[in-house]
Amino acid sequence: MNPQNLDIKIESVGGMGANLIGKILGETAAMKLMLNATSFSSYGSEKTGSPVTAFVRVRNNHDTIIENTPITHPDILALFHQSFLKNDGALAGLTTDSRLIVNTPLGTEPIRKLLGHDTPDLFVLDCQSLMEQHPVRINMLMLGAILKASGNEDWFLAVLEFAEELFSSKEPETLHNNLLAVRLGYEETVFSKGISAEKKELFPPSRQISVFGYRNTLPGGILPSLGNTAQNNLSLSRNGYIPKYLPEKCIHCGLCDTTCPDMVFTFREGEYNNRRAMINQGPDYRFCKGCLRCVEVCPTQALVSQKDTSGNLSGTHGADPIITSEAFYQENVKEGGLNE
């Protein structure tokens, strides 16, 4: 793979920082390596939990980049969440010559089984595990993984230099943690050679074309395709943790509801300490993006932080955890969003 002629696509959701690392990749290539580069992102409704795709083009300094369109056949495709493996739209344009990066705890072989017989070069990184061990964020870990997949060590070193300049005005801890994340992503990413008998396209871009248009759209303008927010499932926007509700400790003070930015908590009329009161029913995980403000404000520890496994493809439910999946709603959300 030519490191001076790369098309990179990053699939993520709002709030995880995919747009930032796309900018870092593009600006580092242009300012530090003197290559031609562009980067931009495609947003949905521009809020946390909505799909976001970042695009980065890199060319040698003799090739002028004159296009500013989405990348349809990426050389490197980075998936911020393993759930994107169930989305043909996210995988569209992937070929057996591409390099695929997946944030997953599953390892390479289970991912190959999900993709099918022919697979591209595969890079996997367990961001959740690294985030539990170190004070790092997923986007900088994925940045390190993308640099590993690019095969360009000079780009990796240049990004470290650029990041040091970018975060130099921040707290020393912020600078240290971001540089640490890039190094961890680069060093901990596991590579597995692709398996294919021939060069071919695995997921044609034509699969992204909707069968609905302005003439035949459904009443009310409902979009049935994956990625819309019809069912308000924000599981992909979470960074690995959700609040677990312990009703026996709850005093129904309502502080969690007051601090929650997304109206996650529901209350019903009932009785508490022999008096009529509004009784907390706990969080509705369809709306929860895992900010854990409720955990911080709860005075009785009736809400505690717990690892979120609702989007784990290896879970027991076997549901498709993409944003609006009906199966995910029925099998996970109604059970509290936890695969226990």
Secondary structure, 3 states (H helix, E strand, C coil): CCCCEEEEEEEEECCCCHHHHHHHHHHHHHHCCCCEEEEEEEECCCCCCCEEEEEEEEECCCCCCCCCCCCCCCCEEEECCHHHHHCHHHHCCCECCCEEEEECCCCHHHHHHHHCCCECEEEEECHHHHHHHCCCCHHHHHHHHHHHHHCCHHHHHHHHHHHHHHCCCCCHHHHHHHHHHHHHHHHHCEEECCECCCCCECCCHHHHCCCCCCCCCCHHHCCCCCCCCCCCCCHHHCCCEEEEECHHHCCCCCHHHHHCCCCCEEEEEEEECCEEEEEEEEECCCCCCCCCHHHHHCCCCCEEEEECCCCCCCCCCCCCCCCCCHHHHHHCHHHCCCCC
